[in-house]
Amino acid sequence: MKEKILIIEDEKHIARFLQLEFEHEGYTVTVTYDGLSGLKEALEGDYDLVLLDIMLPGIDGFEVLKKIREHSDIPVIMLTAKYEVKDKVEGLDIGADDYVTKPFSIEELFARVRAALRKKKPHLKKDVLRYSDITMDLTTHEVRRAGIKIELTKKEFDLLEFLIKNANIALTREKILECVWGYDYYGDTNIVDVYIRYLRSKIDDPFDRKLIHTIRGVGYTLKEDKDED
């Protein structure tokens, strides 16, 4: 999906130049020419980034930025002919993500836009585990198999997490006990068999395809095909 940029710039030749250049780069661009219409568009439209001039008719860019920040954290790069440090400081303090003075290199502006958009994008979620048709959200502790939500206790969840992270590996009861229950657990290893049974009743028994398998004389493994049980 193309990223959408809003340009708020009253100098129409500059606005047109920016529009053509960014559209050529593959962005979807909307242009407004005064502060009030720019603010309305920024708040009502679904934009990924705003290029905002400071000297605007109606209300200036600082005021536009203040109003945007009351409602949105959309990246805003300010464009201005003002070179004074105090103007840059004011814009950044209000909430601008970057500040570019005119005249500027279009390649530099492209780079600054790309950098601002990268910061906006959420990092790829690494706290969701998947194996076969099982998904585990390590943040919310939600577990699903084939789209069906499964309620697990804390220890069942920890056990399944360990099995998924070590899928297709033969795991001894001692190894499972050490990693799931901890080094300081002094109980019998039979507790592993008990919790494997609990976990199977929820993860495997309601489904045709079984994933938790017993390896005789060794322990357990999580795998999609069955050799021993």
C-alpha positions as CSV (number, residue, x, y, z in Angstrom):
1,M,0.0,0.0,0.0
2,K,1.4,3.4,-0.9
3,E,2.3,5.7,2.0
4,K,0.2,8.9,2.1
5,I,1.8,12.3,2.6
6,L,0.0,15.6,3.3
7,I,1.8,18.7,2.1
8,I,0.7,22.0,3.7
9,E,2.5,24.7,1.8
10,D,1.1,28.1,0.6
11,E,3.7,28.6,-2.2
12,K,2.0,26.8,-5.0
13,H,5.1,26.3,-7.1
14,I,6.9,24.6,-4.2
15,A,3.8,22.6,-3.3
16,R,3.5,21.4,-6.9
17,F,7.2,20.6,-7.2
18,L,7.0,18.5,-4.0
19,Q,3.8,16.8,-5.1
20,L,5.3,15.7,-8.4
21,E,8.6,14.5,-6.8
22,F,6.9,12.5,-4.1
23,E,4.4,11.0,-6.5
24,H,7.3,10.0,-8.7
25,E,8.8,8.2,-5.7
26,G,5.6,6.2,-5.3
27,Y,3.8,8.1,-2.5
28,T,0.2,9.2,-2.5
29,V,0.2,13.0,-2.0
30,T,-2.5,15.5,-1.0
31,V,-1.8,19.3,-1.0
32,T,-3.4,22.1,0.9
33,Y,-2.4,25.8,0.8
34,D,-3.4,27.3,4.2
35,G,-3.2,26.4,7.8
36,L,-6.9,25.9,8.5
37,S,-7.6,23.5,5.6
38,G,-4.3,21.8,6.2
39,L,-5.2,21.2,9.9
40,K,-8.6,19.9,8.9
41,E,-7.1,17.5,6.4
42,A,-4.4,16.3,8.8
43,L,-6.9,15.5,11.5
44,E,-9.6,13.9,9.3
45,G,-7.4,12.2,6.7
46,D,-5.5,8.9,7.1
47,Y,-1.9,10.2,6.4
48,D,1.4,8.6,7.2
49,L,3.4,11.9,7.3
50,V,2.9,15.7,7.1
51,L,5.2,18.2,5.4
52,L,4.3,21.4,7.1
53,D,5.4,25.0,6.1
54,I,5.6,27.5,8.9
55,M,4.6,30.7,7.2
56,L,1.0,29.9,6.2
57,P,-2.2,32.1,5.8
58,G,-4.9,31.6,8.3
59,I,-3.0,30.0,11.1
60,D,0.8,29.4,11.0
61,G,2.6,26.1,11.0
62,F,3.4,26.2,14.7
63,E,-0.3,26.5,15.6
64,V,-1.2,23.8,13.1
65,L,1.4,21.5,14.7
66,K,0.2,22.2,18.2
67,K,-3.4,21.2,17.2
68,I,-2.2,18.1,15.4
69,R,-0.2,17.0,18.5
70,E,-3.4,17.3,20.6
71,H,-4.9,14.5,18.6
72,S,-2.2,12.6,16.7
73,D,1.5,11.4,16.8
74,I,1.7,11.4,13.0
75,P,5.3,12.3,11.8
76,V,5.6,16.0,10.9
77,I,8.5,17.5,9.1
78,M,8.5,21.3,9.1
79,L,9.6,23.2,6.0
80,T,10.6,26.8,6.3
81,A,12.8,29.6,5.0
82,K,13.5,30.6,8.6
83,Y,17.0,29.9,9.6
84,E,16.9,31.1,13.2
85,V,17.8,28.5,15.8
86,K,14.9,29.7,18.0
87,D,12.4,28.8,15.3
88,K,13.8,25.3,14.9
89,V,13.8,24.8,18.7
90,E,10.2,26.0,18.9
91,G,9.1,23.6,16.2
92,L,10.9,20.6,17.7
93,D,9.6,21.5,21.2
94,I,6.1,21.6,20.0
95,G,6.5,18.1,18.5
96,A,8.0,18.3,15.0
97,D,9.9,15.2,14.1
98,D,12.3,17.0,11.8
99,Y,13.0,20.5,10.4
100,V,14.2,21.3,6.9
101,T,15.1,24.8,5.8
102,K,14.5,26.2,2.3
103,P,16.1,25.8,-0.2
104,F,16.7,22.1,0.3
105,S,17.9,19.1,-1.6
106,I,15.0,16.9,-2.7
107,E,17.2,13.8,-2.1
108,E,17.9,15.0,1.5
109,L,14.2,15.6,2.0
110,F,13.4,12.1,0.7
111,A,15.9,10.6,3.2
112,R,14.4,12.6,6.1
113,V,10.9,11.4,5.1
114,R,12.0,7.8,4.9
115,A,13.7,8.1,8.3
116,A,10.6,9.6,9.9
117,L,8.4,6.9,8.4
118,R,10.7,4.2,9.7
119,K,10.4,5.5,13.2
120,K,6.6,5.5,12.9
121,K,6.4,1.9,11.8
122,P,6.0,-0.6,14.6
123,H,8.8,-3.1,14.9
124,L,8.0,-6.5,13.7
125,K,6.3,-8.4,16.5
126,K,8.6,-10.9,18.0
127,D,6.5,-11.9,21.0
128,V,4.2,-14.3,19.0
129,L,5.2,-17.9,18.7
130,R,3.8,-20.1,15.9
131,Y,4.0,-23.8,15.4
132,S,1.8,-25.7,13.0
133,D,-1.7,-24.3,13.7
134,I,-0.8,-23.1,17.2
135,T,-0.2,-19.4,18.0
136,M,1.0,-18.1,21.3
137,D,1.1,-14.4,22.2
138,L,3.7,-14.0,24.9
139,T,2.4,-10.6,25.9
140,T,-1.3,-11.3,26.3
141,H,-0.8,-15.1,27.0
142,E,-3.5,-15.9,24.5
143,V,-3.2,-19.3,22.9
144,R,-5.1,-20.5,19.8
145,R,-5.1,-23.7,17.8
146,A,-6.7,-23.7,14.4
147,G,-8.1,-20.3,15.4
148,I,-9.8,-21.7,18.5
149,K,-8.9,-19.9,21.8
150,I,-7.5,-22.3,24.4
151,E,-7.2,-21.4,28.1
152,L,-4.0,-22.5,29.8
153,T,-2.7,-22.1,33.3
154,K,0.6,-20.3,33.8
155,K,2.6,-23.5,34.0
156,E,0.8,-25.0,31.1
157,F,1.6,-21.9,29.1
158,D,5.3,-22.0,30.1
159,L,5.5,-25.7,29.2
160,L,3.9,-25.1,25.7
161,E,6.2,-22.2,25.1
162,F,9.2,-24.4,25.9
163,L,8.0,-27.1,23.6
164,I,7.4,-24.8,20.7
165,K,10.8,-23.1,21.1
166,N,12.3,-26.6,21.0
167,A,10.0,-28.2,18.5
168,N,11.2,-31.4,16.8
169,I,13.8,-31.9,19.5
170,A,13.7,-34.9,21.9
171,L,13.4,-33.4,25.4
172,T,14.1,-35.4,28.5
173,R,11.9,-35.0,31.6
174,E,15.0,-33.6,33.4
175,K,15.6,-30.9,30.7
176,I,11.9,-29.9,30.8
177,L,11.9,-29.8,34.5
178,E,15.1,-27.7,34.6
179,C,13.9,-25.2,32.0
180,V,10.2,-24.9,32.9
181,W,10.2,-25.4,36.7
182,G,13.7,-24.0,37.3
183,Y,17.0,-25.3,38.8
184,D,15.7,-24.9,42.3
185,Y,12.8,-27.3,41.9
186,Y,13.3,-30.4,44.0
187,G,10.1,-32.4,43.3
188,D,9.7,-35.6,41.3
189,T,10.1,-35.5,37.5
190,N,6.6,-37.1,37.4
191,I,5.2,-33.6,37.5
192,V,6.3,-33.2,33.9
193,D,4.1,-36.2,32.9
194,V,1.2,-34.7,34.8
195,Y,1.5,-31.3,33.0
196,I,2.0,-32.9,29.7
197,R,-1.2,-34.8,30.2
198,Y,-3.0,-31.5,31.2
199,L,-1.5,-29.8,28.1
200,R,-2.5,-32.7,25.8
201,S,-6.1,-32.5,27.0
202,K,-6.3,-28.9,25.8
203,I,-3.9,-28.8,22.9
204,D,-4.3,-32.2,21.3
205,D,-7.3,-34.1,22.5
206,P,-9.9,-31.9,20.8
207,F,-8.1,-32.1,17.5
208,D,-7.5,-34.9,15.0
209,R,-3.8,-34.2,14.5
210,K,-1.7,-34.7,17.5
211,L,1.4,-32.6,18.1
212,I,2.7,-33.6,21.6
213,H,4.5,-37.0,21.3
214,T,6.1,-39.3,23.8
215,I,9.6,-40.6,23.1
216,R,9.8,-43.9,25.0
217,G,12.8,-44.0,27.3
218,V,13.6,-40.3,26.7
219,G,10.7,-37.8,27.2
220,Y,8.6,-35.7,24.9
221,T,8.7,-33.7,21.7
222,L,6.5,-31.4,19.8
223,K,6.3,-32.3,16.1
224,E,3.8,-32.7,13.3
225,D,4.4,-36.3,12.4
226,K,4.3,-39.2,14.7
227,D,7.1,-41.8,15.0
228,E,6.5,-43.2,18.5
229,D,3.9,-42.6,21.2
